[in-house]
């Protein structure tokens, strides 16, 4: 049974801070950040500020590509670049991001981020 978990901006900020600490520990060579449209744009900008590195639209060898969640893993698998990061990760995904802030143990959860519509359905509109 699927159910929604609505995150607050404060919770997202905490996740981005966790991600920042993991990036500094595991990927110190990161020199820029890029967000995957749509869900990765806001966390990528937040992360670029916390890391003190520029946000970019061009992926260089040391660019960290950010998305909100690695659910099925298809988006992260097709992401440009070498390094990836997500706020949430589901173990059932076909790939694992380089770093992630939180592992979703209940894989039926549907995360609703504060930048999304509160009545979002448990399938992305572009997949319908």
Backbone as XML, in Angstrom:
<?xml version="1.0"?>
<chain id="A" units="angstrom">
  <residue number="1" name="UNK">
    <atom name="N" x="0.836" y="-1.184" z="0.000"/>
    <atom name="CA" x="0.000" y="0.000" z="0.000"/>
    <atom name="C" x="0.877" y="1.242" z="0.000"/>
  </residue>
  <residue number="2" name="UNK">
    <atom name="N" x="0.634" y="2.124" z="-0.939"/>
    <atom name="CA" x="1.429" y="3.334" z="-1.039"/>
    <atom name="C" x="0.874" y="4.411" z="-0.123"/>
  </residue>
  <residue number="3" name="UNK">
    <atom name="N" x="1.772" y="5.213" z="0.432"/>
    <atom name="CA" x="1.324" y="6.365" z="1.188"/>
    <atom name="C" x="2.318" y="7.502" z="1.021"/>
  </residue>
  <residue number="4" name="UNK">
    <atom name="N" x="1.794" y="8.715" z="1.217"/>
    <atom name="CA" x="2.594" y="9.910" z="0.995"/>
    <atom name="C" x="3.248" y="10.387" z="2.281"/>
  </residue>
  <residue number="5" name="UNK">
    <atom name="N" x="4.451" y="10.897" z="2.132"/>
    <atom name="CA" x="5.162" y="11.550" z="3.211"/>
    <atom name="C" x="5.455" y="12.966" z="2.725"/>
  </residue>
  <residue number="6" name="UNK">
    <atom name="N" x="4.857" y="13.953" z="3.370"/>
    <atom name="CA" x="5.046" y="15.351" z="2.988"/>
    <atom name="C" x="6.214" y="15.929" z="3.782"/>
  </residue>
  <residue number="7" name="UNK">
    <atom name="N" x="7.246" y="16.375" z="3.072"/>
    <atom name="CA" x="8.412" y="16.961" z="3.725"/>
    <atom name="C" x="8.261" y="18.468" z="3.861"/>
  </residue>
  <residue number="8" name="UNK">
    <atom name="N" x="8.873" y="19.002" z="4.892"/>
    <atom name="CA" x="8.908" y="20.449" z="5.095"/>
    <atom name="C" x="10.228" y="20.984" z="4.532"/>
  </residue>
  <residue number="9" name="UNK">
    <atom name="N" x="10.318" y="22.304" z="4.406"/>
    <atom name="CA" x="11.564" y="22.919" z="3.958"/>
    <atom name="C" x="12.686" y="22.640" z="4.960"/>
  </residue>
  <residue number="10" name="UNK">
    <atom name="N" x="12.348" y="22.619" z="6.237"/>
    <atom name="CA" x="13.352" y="22.336" z="7.267"/>
    <atom name="C" x="13.906" y="20.923" z="7.113"/>
  </residue>
  <residue number="11" name="UNK">
    <atom name="N" x="13.047" y="19.964" z="6.823"/>
    <atom name="CA" x="13.507" y="18.584" z="6.608"/>
    <atom name="C" x="14.399" y="18.490" z="5.373"/>
  </residue>
  <residue number="12" name="UNK">
    <atom name="N" x="14.035" y="19.207" z="4.316"/>
    <atom name="CA" x="14.863" y="19.215" z="3.103"/>
    <atom name="C" x="16.221" y="19.832" z="3.407"/>
  </residue>
  <residue number="13" name="UNK">
    <atom name="N" x="16.227" y="20.919" z="4.163"/>
    <atom name="CA" x="17.485" y="21.576" z="4.521"/>
    <atom name="C" x="18.379" y="20.616" z="5.317"/>
  </residue>
  <residue number="14" name="UNK">
    <atom name="N" x="17.795" y="19.850" z="6.215"/>
    <atom name="CA" x="18.555" y="18.861" z="6.982"/>
    <atom name="C" x="19.138" y="17.792" z="6.053"/>
  </residue>
  <residue number="15" name="UNK">
    <atom name="N" x="18.340" y="17.316" z="5.098"/>
    <atom name="CA" x="18.821" y="16.320" z="4.136"/>
    <atom name="C" x="19.960" y="16.872" z="3.286"/>
  </residue>
  <residue number="16" name="UNK">
    <atom name="N" x="19.850" y="18.121" z="2.873"/>
    <atom name="CA" x="20.907" y="18.738" z="2.061"/>
    <atom name="C" x="22.183" y="18.886" z="2.891"/>
  </residue>
  <residue number="17" name="UNK">
    <atom name="N" x="22.054" y="19.197" z="4.165"/>
    <atom name="CA" x="23.234" y="19.281" z="5.036"/>
    <atom name="C" x="23.897" y="17.911" z="5.179"/>
  </residue>
  <residue number="18" name="UNK">
    <atom name="N" x="23.100" y="16.868" z="5.343"/>
    <atom name="CA" x="23.646" y="15.501" z="5.402"/>
    <atom name="C" x="24.386" y="15.190" z="4.100"/>
  </residue>
  <residue number="19" name="UNK">
    <atom name="N" x="23.772" y="15.548" z="2.982"/>
    <atom name="CA" x="24.393" y="15.326" z="1.678"/>
    <atom name="C" x="25.704" y="16.091" z="1.568"/>
  </residue>
  <residue number="20" name="UNK">
    <atom name="N" x="25.712" y="17.337" z="2.004"/>
    <atom name="CA" x="26.936" y="18.158" z="1.973"/>
    <atom name="C" x="28.060" y="17.461" z="2.732"/>
  </residue>
  <residue number="21" name="UNK">
    <atom name="N" x="27.757" y="16.964" z="3.923"/>
    <atom name="CA" x="28.784" y="16.305" z="4.737"/>
    <atom name="C" x="29.299" y="15.036" z="4.070"/>
  </residue>
  <residue number="22" name="UNK">
    <atom name="N" x="28.426" y="14.292" z="3.434"/>
    <atom name="CA" x="28.854" y="13.080" z="2.722"/>
    <atom name="C" x="29.703" y="13.425" z="1.501"/>
  </residue>
  <residue number="23" name="UNK">
    <atom name="N" x="29.332" y="14.493" z="0.801"/>
    <atom name="CA" x="30.120" y="14.921" z="-0.363"/>
    <atom name="C" x="31.514" y="15.331" z="0.087"/>
  </residue>
  <residue number="24" name="UNK">
    <atom name="N" x="31.597" y="16.133" z="1.141"/>
    <atom name="CA" x="32.907" y="16.572" z="1.632"/>
    <atom name="C" x="33.763" y="15.389" z="2.079"/>
  </residue>
  <residue number="25" name="UNK">
    <atom name="N" x="33.132" y="14.362" z="2.636"/>
    <atom name="CA" x="33.860" y="13.195" z="3.116"/>
    <atom name="C" x="34.272" y="12.253" z="1.992"/>
  </residue>
  <residue number="26" name="UNK">
    <atom name="N" x="33.348" y="11.993" z="1.055"/>
    <atom name="CA" x="33.577" y="10.961" z="0.043"/>
    <atom name="C" x="33.956" y="11.491" z="-1.343"/>
  </residue>
  <residue number="27" name="UNK">
    <atom name="N" x="33.594" y="12.737" z="-1.634"/>
    <atom name="CA" x="33.837" y="13.300" z="-2.969"/>
    <atom name="C" x="34.446" y="14.701" z="-2.869"/>
  </residue>
  <residue number="28" name="UNK">
    <atom name="N" x="35.594" y="14.837" z="-2.200"/>
    <atom name="CA" x="36.147" y="16.186" z="-1.987"/>
    <atom name="C" x="36.565" y="16.899" z="-3.271"/>
  </residue>
  <residue number="29" name="UNK">
    <atom name="N" x="36.660" y="16.171" z="-4.374"/>
    <atom name="CA" x="37.091" y="16.779" z="-5.643"/>
    <atom name="C" x="35.956" y="17.514" z="-6.363"/>
  </residue>
  <residue number="30" name="UNK">
    <atom name="N" x="34.727" y="17.464" z="-5.843"/>
    <atom name="CA" x="33.591" y="18.121" z="-6.494"/>
    <atom name="C" x="33.836" y="19.624" z="-6.579"/>
  </residue>
  <residue number="31" name="UNK">
    <atom name="N" x="33.683" y="20.163" z="-7.800"/>
    <atom name="CA" x="33.930" y="21.585" z="-8.014"/>
    <atom name="C" x="32.719" y="22.347" z="-8.505"/>
  </residue>
  <residue number="32" name="UNK">
    <atom name="N" x="31.646" y="21.629" z="-8.861"/>
    <atom name="CA" x="30.414" y="22.287" z="-9.290"/>
    <atom name="C" x="29.252" y="21.313" z="-9.105"/>
  </residue>
  <residue number="33" name="UNK">
    <atom name="N" x="28.046" y="21.862" z="-9.160"/>
    <atom name="CA" x="26.835" y="21.079" z="-8.954"/>
    <atom name="C" x="25.850" y="21.392" z="-10.060"/>
  </residue>
  <residue number="34" name="UNK">
    <atom name="N" x="25.148" y="20.352" z="-10.541"/>
    <atom name="CA" x="24.099" y="20.506" z="-11.541"/>
    <atom name="C" x="22.872" y="19.743" z="-11.067"/>
  </residue>
  <residue number="35" name="UNK">
    <atom name="N" x="21.682" y="20.287" z="-11.288"/>
    <atom name="CA" x="20.457" y="19.608" z="-10.886"/>
    <atom name="C" x="19.714" y="19.035" z="-12.072"/>
  </residue>
  <residue number="36" name="UNK">
    <atom name="N" x="19.164" y="17.847" z="-11.886"/>
    <atom name="CA" x="18.337" y="17.230" z="-12.916"/>
    <atom name="C" x="16.943" y="17.842" z="-12.823"/>
  </residue>
  <residue number="37" name="UNK">
    <atom name="N" x="16.468" y="18.364" z="-13.946"/>
    <atom name="CA" x="15.124" y="18.958" z="-13.964"/>
    <atom name="C" x="14.113" y="17.842" z="-13.799"/>
  </residue>
  <residue number="38" name="UNK">
    <atom name="N" x="13.193" y="18.007" z="-13.031"/>
    <atom name="CA" x="12.695" y="19.094" z="-12.236"/>
    <atom name="C" x="13.061" y="18.926" z="-10.778"/>
  </residue>
  <residue number="39" name="UNK">
    <atom name="N" x="12.969" y="17.713" z="-10.271"/>
    <atom name="CA" x="13.137" y="17.494" z="-8.842"/>
    <atom name="C" x="14.507" y="17.802" z="-8.284"/>
  </residue>
  <residue number="40" name="UNK">
    <atom name="N" x="15.538" y="17.760" z="-9.096"/>
    <atom name="CA" x="16.883" y="17.986" z="-8.590"/>
    <atom name="C" x="17.339" y="19.423" z="-8.590"/>
  </residue>
  <residue number="41" name="UNK">
    <atom name="N" x="16.582" y="20.311" z="-9.212"/>
    <atom name="CA" x="17.030" y="21.700" z="-9.330"/>
    <atom name="C" x="17.169" y="22.398" z="-7.983"/>
  </residue>
  <residue number="42" name="UNK">
    <atom name="N" x="16.150" y="22.335" z="-7.162"/>
    <atom name="CA" x="16.186" y="23.044" z="-5.880"/>
    <atom name="C" x="17.233" y="22.447" z="-4.937"/>
  </residue>
  <residue number="43" name="UNK">
    <atom name="N" x="17.253" y="21.118" z="-4.737"/>
    <atom name="CA" x="18.315" y="20.603" z="-3.858"/>
    <atom name="C" x="19.718" y="20.866" z="-4.399"/>
  </residue>
  <residue number="44" name="UNK">
    <atom name="N" x="19.877" y="20.906" z="-5.707"/>
    <atom name="CA" x="21.203" y="21.187" z="-6.278"/>
    <atom name="C" x="21.656" y="22.605" z="-5.957"/>
  </residue>
  <residue number="45" name="UNK">
    <atom name="N" x="20.761" y="23.563" z="-6.084"/>
    <atom name="CA" x="21.111" y="24.951" z="-5.755"/>
    <atom name="C" x="21.427" y="25.069" z="-4.265"/>
  </residue>
  <residue number="46" name="UNK">
    <atom name="N" x="20.594" y="24.439" z="-3.424"/>
    <atom name="CA" x="20.846" y="24.470" z="-1.983"/>
    <atom name="C" x="22.212" y="23.852" z="-1.658"/>
  </residue>
  <residue number="47" name="UNK">
    <atom name="N" x="22.519" y="22.733" z="-2.299"/>
    <atom name="CA" x="23.787" y="22.051" z="-2.052"/>
    <atom name="C" x="24.972" y="22.872" z="-2.553"/>
  </residue>
  <residue number="48" name="UNK">
    <atom name="N" x="24.810" y="23.530" z="-3.685"/>
    <atom name="CA" x="25.911" y="24.355" z="-4.201"/>
    <atom name="C" x="26.247" y="25.481" z="-3.225"/>
  </residue>
  <residue number="49" name="UNK">
    <atom name="N" x="25.221" y="26.061" z="-2.603"/>
    <atom name="CA" x="25.457" y="27.107" z="-1.597"/>
    <atom name="C" x="26.176" y="26.528" z="-0.377"/>
  </residue>
  <residue number="50" name="UNK">
    <atom name="N" x="25.720" y="25.381" z="0.098"/>
    <atom name="CA" x="26.332" y="24.783" z="1.299"/>
    <atom name="C" x="27.774" y="24.337" z="1.046"/>
  </residue>
  <residue number="51" name="UNK">
    <atom name="N" x="28.057" y="23.883" z="-0.174"/>
    <atom name="CA" x="29.418" y="23.449" z="-0.514"/>
    <atom name="C" x="30.318" y="24.618" z="-0.913"/>
  </residue>
  <residue number="52" name="UNK">
    <atom name="N" x="29.706" y="25.745" z="-1.277"/>
    <atom name="CA" x="30.491" y="26.890" z="-1.731"/>
    <atom name="C" x="31.072" y="26.686" z="-3.115"/>
  </residue>
  <residue number="53" name="UNK">
    <atom name="N" x="30.353" y="25.900" z="-3.949"/>
    <atom name="CA" x="30.784" y="25.674" z="-5.330"/>
    <atom name="C" x="29.689" y="26.176" z="-6.265"/>
  </residue>
  <residue number="54" name="UNK">
    <atom name="N" x="30.031" y="26.504" z="-7.507"/>
    <atom name="CA" x="29.019" y="27.048" z="-8.415"/>
    <atom name="C" x="28.002" y="26.020" z="-8.886"/>
  </residue>
  <residue number="55" name="UNK">
    <atom name="N" x="26.806" y="26.509" z="-9.157"/>
    <atom name="CA" x="25.795" y="25.728" z="-9.856"/>
    <atom name="C" x="26.088" y="25.890" z="-11.340"/>
  </residue>
  <residue number="56" name="UNK">
    <atom name="N" x="25.969" y="24.828" z="-12.105"/>
    <atom name="CA" x="26.268" y="24.882" z="-13.528"/>
    <atom name="C" x="25.227" y="24.105" z="-14.326"/>
  </residue>
  <residue number="57" name="UNK">
    <atom name="N" x="25.124" y="24.422" z="-15.594"/>
    <atom name="CA" x="24.276" y="23.649" z="-16.502"/>
    <atom name="C" x="25.109" y="22.732" z="-17.382"/>
  </residue>
  <residue number="58" name="UNK">
    <atom name="N" x="26.428" y="22.843" z="-17.262"/>
    <atom name="CA" x="27.340" y="22.013" z="-18.044"/>
    <atom name="C" x="28.069" y="21.055" z="-17.109"/>
  </residue>
  <residue number="59" name="UNK">
    <atom name="N" x="28.113" y="19.796" z="-17.473"/>
    <atom name="CA" x="28.737" y="18.798" z="-16.624"/>
    <atom name="C" x="30.209" y="18.652" z="-16.984"/>
  </residue>
  <residue number="60" name="UNK">
    <atom name="N" x="31.058" y="18.920" z="-16.004"/>
    <atom name="CA" x="32.505" y="18.735" z="-16.137"/>
    <atom name="C" x="32.882" y="17.445" z="-15.391"/>
  </residue>
  <residue number="61" name="UNK">
    <atom name="N" x="34.135" y="17.012" z="-15.497"/>
    <atom name="CA" x="34.538" y="15.782" z="-14.815"/>
    <atom name="C" x="34.322" y="15.812" z="-13.295"/>
  </residue>
  <residue number="62" name="UNK">
    <atom name="N" x="34.330" y="16.995" z="-12.675"/>
    <atom name="CA" x="34.170" y="17.081" z="-11.223"/>
    <atom name="C" x="32.821" y="17.684" z="-10.817"/>
  </residue>
  <residue number="63" name="UNK">
    <atom name="N" x="31.821" y="17.552" z="-11.694"/>
    <atom name="CA" x="30.473" y="18.061" z="-11.397"/>
    <atom name="C" x="29.646" y="16.983" z="-10.712"/>
  </residue>
  <residue number="64" name="UNK">
    <atom name="N" x="28.950" y="17.372" z="-9.663"/>
    <atom name="CA" x="28.030" y="16.487" z="-8.959"/>
    <atom name="C" x="26.625" y="16.724" z="-9.517"/>
  </residue>
  <residue number="65" name="UNK">
    <atom name="N" x="26.004" y="15.671" z="-10.032"/>
    <atom name="CA" x="24.656" y="15.752" z="-10.606"/>
    <atom name="C" x="23.662" y="15.317" z="-9.523"/>
  </residue>
  <residue number="66" name="UNK">
    <atom name="N" x="22.700" y="16.191" z="-9.234"/>
    <atom name="CA" x="21.792" y="16.002" z="-8.105"/>
    <atom name="C" x="20.358" y="15.785" z="-8.574"/>
  </residue>
  <residue number="67" name="UNK">
    <atom name="N" x="19.664" y="14.858" z="-7.896"/>
    <atom name="CA" x="18.224" y="14.667" z="-8.096"/>
    <atom name="C" x="17.594" y="14.534" z="-6.718"/>
  </residue>
  <residue number="68" name="UNK">
    <atom name="N" x="16.266" y="14.653" z="-6.656"/>
    <atom name="CA" x="15.610" y="14.551" z="-5.362"/>
    <atom name="C" x="15.586" y="13.120" z="-4.838"/>
  </residue>
  <residue number="69" name="UNK">
    <atom name="N" x="15.285" y="12.155" z="-5.705"/>
    <atom name="CA" x="15.155" y="10.776" z="-5.264"/>
    <atom name="C" x="15.651" y="9.812" z="-6.338"/>
  </residue>
  <residue number="70" name="UNK">
    <atom name="N" x="16.254" y="8.735" z="-5.889"/>
    <atom name="CA" x="16.596" y="7.623" z="-6.770"/>
    <atom name="C" x="15.568" y="6.548" z="-6.456"/>
  </residue>
  <residue number="71" name="UNK">
    <atom name="N" x="14.480" y="6.556" z="-7.229"/>
    <atom name="CA" x="13.352" y="5.666" z="-6.994"/>
    <atom name="C" x="13.537" y="4.393" z="-7.818"/>
  </residue>
  <residue number="72" name="UNK">
    <atom name="N" x="13.258" y="4.465" z="-9.099"/>
    <atom name="CA" x="13.514" y="3.312" z="-9.970"/>
    <atom name="C" x="15.000" y="3.252" z="-10.344"/>
  </residue>
  <residue number="73" name="UNK">
    <atom name="N" x="15.634" y="4.419" z="-10.379"/>
    <atom name="CA" x="17.044" y="4.506" z="-10.748"/>
    <atom name="C" x="17.269" y="4.877" z="-12.194"/>
  </residue>
  <residue number="74" name="UNK">
    <atom name="N" x="16.208" y="4.926" z="-12.993"/>
    <atom name="CA" x="16.359" y="5.220" z="-14.423"/>
    <atom name="C" x="16.965" y="6.597" z="-14.673"/>
  </residue>
  <residue number="75" name="UNK">
    <atom name="N" x="16.506" y="7.602" z="-13.936"/>
    <atom name="CA" x="17.015" y="8.957" z="-14.147"/>
    <atom name="C" x="18.488" y="9.046" z="-13.793"/>
  </residue>
  <residue number="76" name="UNK">
    <atom name="N" x="18.869" y="8.487" z="-12.652"/>
    <atom name="CA" x="20.274" y="8.533" z="-12.227"/>
    <atom name="C" x="21.146" y="7.725" z="-13.184"/>
  </residue>
  <residue number="77" name="UNK">
    <atom name="N" x="20.640" y="6.601" z="-13.669"/>
    <atom name="CA" x="21.411" y="5.782" z="-14.615"/>
    <atom name="C" x="21.726" y="6.559" z="-15.887"/>
  </residue>
  <residue number="78" name="UNK">
    <atom name="N" x="20.790" y="7.395" z="-16.324"/>
    <atom name="CA" x="20.972" y="8.173" z="-17.552"/>
    <atom name="C" x="21.577" y="9.544" z="-17.313"/>
  </residue>
  <residue number="79" name="UNK">
    <atom name="N" x="21.865" y="9.864" z="-16.066"/>
    <atom name="CA" x="22.407" y="11.183" z="-15.738"/>
    <atom name="C" x="23.785" y="11.367" z="-16.356"/>
  </residue>
  <residue number="80" name="UNK">
    <atom name="N" x="24.062" y="12.600" z="-16.777"/>
    <atom name="CA" x="25.401" y="12.869" z="-17.310"/>
    <atom name="C" x="26.420" y="12.908" z="-16.177"/>
  </residue>
  <residue number="81" name="UNK">
    <atom name="N" x="27.664" y="12.739" z="-16.517"/>
    <atom name="CA" x="28.726" y="12.885" z="-15.529"/>
    <atom name="C" x="29.044" y="11.605" z="-14.778"/>
  </residue>
  <residue number="82" name="UNK">
    <atom name="N" x="29.958" y="11.755" z="-13.845"/>
    <atom name="CA" x="30.497" y="10.629" z="-13.100"/>
    <atom name="C" x="29.870" y="10.515" z="-11.711"/>
  </residue>
  <residue number="83" name="UNK">
    <atom name="N" x="29.606" y="11.653" z="-11.073"/>
    <atom name="CA" x="29.155" y="11.666" z="-9.687"/>
    <atom name="C" x="27.683" y="12.056" z="-9.589"/>
  </residue>
  <residue number="84" name="UNK">
    <atom name="N" x="26.935" y="11.325" z="-8.745"/>
    <atom name="CA" x="25.516" y="11.610" z="-8.557"/>
    <atom name="C" x="25.188" y="11.661" z="-7.070"/>
  </residue>
  <residue number="85" name="UNK">
    <atom name="N" x="24.148" y="12.420" z="-6.751"/>
    <atom name="CA" x="23.694" y="12.543" z="-5.370"/>
    <atom name="C" x="22.181" y="12.700" z="-5.352"/>
  </residue>
  <residue number="86" name="UNK">
    <atom name="N" x="21.541" y="12.119" z="-4.350"/>
    <atom name="CA" x="20.101" y="12.264" z="-4.179"/>
    <atom name="C" x="19.771" y="12.467" z="-2.704"/>
  </residue>
  <residue number="87" name="UNK">
    <atom name="N" x="18.625" y="13.092" z="-2.462"/>
    <atom name="CA" x="18.159" y="13.232" z="-1.089"/>
    <atom name="C" x="17.715" y="11.882" z="-0.552"/>
  </residue>
  <residue number="88" name="UNK">
    <atom name="N" x="17.004" y="11.110" z="-1.379"/>
    <atom name="CA" x="16.493" y="9.798" z="-0.976"/>
    <atom name="C" x="16.923" y="8.726" z="-1.979"/>
  </residue>
  <residue number="89" name="UNK">
    <atom name="N" x="17.066" y="7.511" z="-1.467"/>
    <atom name="CA" x="17.479" y="6.372" z="-2.288"/>
    <atom name="C" x="16.678" y="5.148" z="-1.870"/>
  </residue>
  <residue number="90" name="UNK">
    <atom name="N" x="16.153" y="4.421" z="-2.850"/>
    <atom name="CA" x="15.470" y="3.155" z="-2.608"/>
    <atom name="C" x="16.380" y="2.026" z="-3.092"/>
  </residue>
  <residue number="91" name="UNK">
    <atom name="N" x="16.591" y="1.028" z="-2.236"/>
    <atom name="CA" x="17.495" y="-0.083" z="-2.580"/>
    <atom name="C" x="17.050" y="-0.854" z="-3.815"/>
  </residue>
  <residue number="92" name="UNK">
    <atom name="N" x="15.777" y="-0.784" z="-4.156"/>
    <atom name="CA" x="15.278" y="-1.510" z="-5.329"/>
    <atom name="C" x="15.669" y="-0.833" z="-6.639"/>
  </residue>
  <residue number="93" name="UNK">
    <atom name="N" x="16.257" y="0.356" z="-6.580"/>
    <atom name="CA" x="16.667" y="1.081" z="-7.785"/>
    <atom name="C" x="17.713" y="0.271" z="-8.556"/>
  </residue>
  <residue number="94" name="UNK">
    <atom name="N" x="17.750" y="0.465" z="-9.854"/>
    <atom name="CA" x="18.684" y="-0.282" z="-10.704"/>
    <atom name="C" x="20.126" y="0.204" z="-10.581"/>
  </residue>
  <residue number="95" name="UNK">
    <atom name="N" x="20.308" y="1.396" z="-10.032"/>
    <atom name="CA" x="21.647" y="1.932" z="-9.764"/>
    <atom name="C" x="21.625" y="2.630" z="-8.412"/>
  </residue>
  <residue number="96" name="UNK">
    <atom name="N" x="22.801" y="2.859" z="-7.881"/>
    <atom name="CA" x="22.939" y="3.548" z="-6.602"/>
    <atom name="C" x="23.672" y="4.860" z="-6.846"/>
  </residue>
  <residue number="97" name="UNK">
    <atom name="N" x="23.160" y="5.969" z="-6.319"/>
    <atom name="CA" x="23.884" y="7.233" z="-6.491"/>
    <atom name="C" x="25.229" y="7.197" z="-5.743"/>
  </residue>
  <residue number="98" name="UNK">
    <atom name="N" x="26.141" y="8.048" z="-6.150"/>
    <atom name="CA" x="27.447" y="8.114" z="-5.481"/>
    <atom name="C" x="27.275" y="8.394" z="-3.993"/>
  </residue>
  <residue number="99" name="UNK">
    <atom name="N" x="26.382" y="9.322" z="-3.670"/>
    <atom name="CA" x="26.030" y="9.635" z="-2.282"/>
    <atom name="C" x="24.534" y="9.915" z="-2.208"/>
  </residue>
  <residue number="100" name="UNK">
    <atom name="N" x="23.973" y="9.654" z="-1.041"/>
    <atom name="CA" x="22.562" y="9.972" z="-0.801"/>
    <atom name="C" x="22.413" y="10.335" z="0.663"/>
  </residue>
  <residue number="101" name="UNK">
    <atom name="N" x="21.379" y="11.123" z="0.968"/>
    <atom name="CA" x="21.172" y="11.580" z="2.338"/>
    <atom name="C" x="20.392" y="10.580" z="3.168"/>
  </residue>
  <residue number="102" name="UNK">
    <atom name="N" x="19.409" y="9.903" z="2.556"/>
    <atom name="CA" x="18.537" y="9.024" z="3.326"/>
    <atom name="C" x="18.140" y="7.796" z="2.507"/>
  </residue>
  <residue number="103" name="UNK">
    <atom name="N" x="18.207" y="6.638" z="3.141"/>
    <atom name="CA" x="17.752" y="5.388" z="2.544"/>
    <atom name="C" x="16.293" y="5.192" z="2.941"/>
  </residue>
  <residue number="104" name="UNK">
    <atom name="N" x="15.437" y="4.987" z="1.956"/>
    <atom name="CA" x="14.024" y="4.739" z="2.240"/>
    <atom name="C" x="13.833" y="3.247" z="2.487"/>
  </residue>
  <residue number="105" name="UNK">
    <atom name="N" x="13.563" y="2.894" z="3.723"/>
    <atom name="CA" x="13.366" y="1.493" z="4.076"/>
    <atom name="C" x="11.988" y="1.004" z="3.652"/>
  </residue>
  <residue number="106" name="UNK">
    <atom name="N" x="11.002" y="1.881" z="3.699"/>
    <atom name="CA" x="9.668" y="1.537" z="3.234"/>
    <atom name="C" x="9.556" y="2.008" z="1.789"/>
  </residue>
  <residue number="107" name="UNK">
    <atom name="N" x="9.724" y="1.101" z="0.872"/>
    <atom name="CA" x="9.795" y="1.472" z="-0.540"/>
    <atom name="C" x="8.450" y="1.847" z="-1.145"/>
  </residue>
  <residue number="108" name="UNK">
    <atom name="N" x="7.367" y="1.695" z="-0.394"/>
    <atom name="CA" x="6.066" y="2.101" z="-0.917"/>
    <atom name="C" x="5.766" y="3.568" z="-0.601"/>
  </residue>
  <residue number="109" name="UNK">
    <atom name="N" x="6.672" y="4.225" z="0.127"/>
    <atom name="CA" x="6.476" y="5.642" z="0.436"/>
    <atom name="C" x="6.549" y="6.482" z="-0.831"/>
  </residue>
  <residue number="110" name="UNK">
    <atom name="N" x="5.689" y="7.490" z="-0.891"/>
    <atom name="CA" x="5.748" y="8.485" z="-1.957"/>
    <atom name="C" x="6.122" y="9.786" z="-1.295"/>
  </residue>
  <residue number="111" name="UNK">
    <atom name="N" x="7.315" y="10.278" z="-1.571"/>
    <atom name="CA" x="7.796" y="11.510" z="-0.965"/>
    <atom name="C" x="7.231" y="12.699" z="-1.735"/>
  </residue>
  <residue number="112" name="UNK">
    <atom name="N" x="6.623" y="13.625" z="-1.004"/>
    <atom name="CA" x="6.122" y="14.870" z="-1.594"/>
    <atom name="C" x="7.013" y="15.985" z="-1.042"/>
  </residue>
  <residue number="113" name="UNK">
    <atom name="N" x="7.840" y="16.539" z="-1.923"/>
    <atom name="CA" x="8.760" y="17.602" z="-1.530"/>
    <atom name="C" x="8.014" y="18.930" z="-1.485"/>
  </residue>
  <residue number="114" name="UNK">
    <atom name="N" x="8.508" y="19.905" z="-0.725"/>
    <atom name="CA" x="7.764" y="21.152" z="-0.559"/>
    <atom name="C" x="7.590" y="21.961" z="-1.844"/>
  </residue>
  <residue number="115" name="UNK">
    <atom name="N" x="8.383" y="21.696" z="-2.853"/>
    <atom name="CA" x="8.242" y="22.419" z="-4.118"/>
    <atom name="C" x="7.252" y="21.730" z="-5.060"/>
  </residue>
  <residue number="116" name="UNK">
    <atom name="N" x="6.685" y="20.608" z="-4.626"/>
    <atom name="CA" x="5.718" y="19.894" z="-5.451"/>
    <atom name="C" x="4.290" y="20.216" z="-5.007"/>
  </residue>
  <residue number="117" name="UNK">
    <atom name="N" x="3.347" y="19.882" z="-5.854"/>
    <atom name="CA" x="1.935" y="20.024" z="-5.497"/>
    <atom name="C" x="1.615" y="19.073" z="-4.353"/>
  </residue>
  <residue number="118" name="UNK">
    <atom name="N" x="0.861" y="19.520" z="-3.414"/>
    <atom name="CA" x="0.512" y="18.696" z="-2.259"/>
    <atom name="C" x="-0.392" y="17.524" z="-2.639"/>
  </residue>
  <residue number="119" name="UNK">
    <atom name="N" x="-1.100" y="17.651" z="-3.760"/>
    <atom name="CA" x="-1.988" y="16.568" z="-4.196"/>
    <atom name="C" x="-1.335" y="15.696" z="-5.264"/>
  </residue>
  <residue number="120" name="UNK">
    <atom name="N" x="0.009" y="15.683" z="-5.283"/>
    <atom name="CA" x="0.705" y="14.899" z="-6.290"/>
    <atom name="C" x="0.353" y="13.426" z="-6.162"/>
  </residue>
  <residue number="121" name="UNK">
    <atom name="N" x="0.328" y="12.769" z="-7.301"/>
    <atom name="CA" x="0.006" y="11.343" z="-7.352"/>
    <atom name="C" x="1.278" y="10.523" z="-7.261"/>
  </residue>
  <residue number="122" name="UNK">
    <atom name="N" x="1.180" y="9.273" z="-6.818"/>
    <atom name="CA" x="2.381" y="8.444" z="-6.690"/>
    <atom name="C" x="2.916" y="7.936" z="-8.026"/>
  </residue>
  <residue number="123" name="UNK">
    <atom name="N" x="2.872" y="8.788" z="-9.020"/>
    <atom name="CA" x="3.538" y="8.554" z="-10.310"/>
    <atom name="C" x="3.801" y="9.932" z="-10.910"/>
  </residue>
  <residue number="124" name="UNK">
    <atom name="N" x="4.982" y="10.111" z="-11.443"/>
    <atom name="CA" x="5.312" y="11.409" z="-12.037"/>
    <atom name="C" x="4.397" y="11.692" z="-13.212"/>
  </residue>
  <residue number="125" name="UNK">
    <atom name="N" x="3.991" y="12.944" z="-13.358"/>
    <atom name="CA" x="3.062" y="13.291" z="-14.432"/>
    <atom name="C" x="3.629" y="12.998" z="-15.811"/>
  </residue>
  <residue number="126" name="UNK">
    <atom name="N" x="4.946" y="13.070" z="-15.967"/>
    <atom name="CA" x="5.535" y="12.798" z="-17.276"/>
    <atom name="C" x="5.580" y="11.297" z="-17.595"/>
  </residue>
  <residue number="127" name="UNK">
    <atom name="N" x="5.260" y="10.448" z="-16.618"/>
    <atom name="CA" x="5.240" y="9.012" z="-16.841"/>
    <atom name="C" x="3.841" y="8.489" z="-17.139"/>
  </residue>
  <residue number="128" name="UNK">
    <atom name="N" x="2.834" y="9.349" z="-17.006"/>
    <atom name="CA" x="1.446" y="8.933" z="-17.239"/>
    <atom name="C" x="1.179" y="8.701" z="-18.701"/>
  </residue>
</chain>
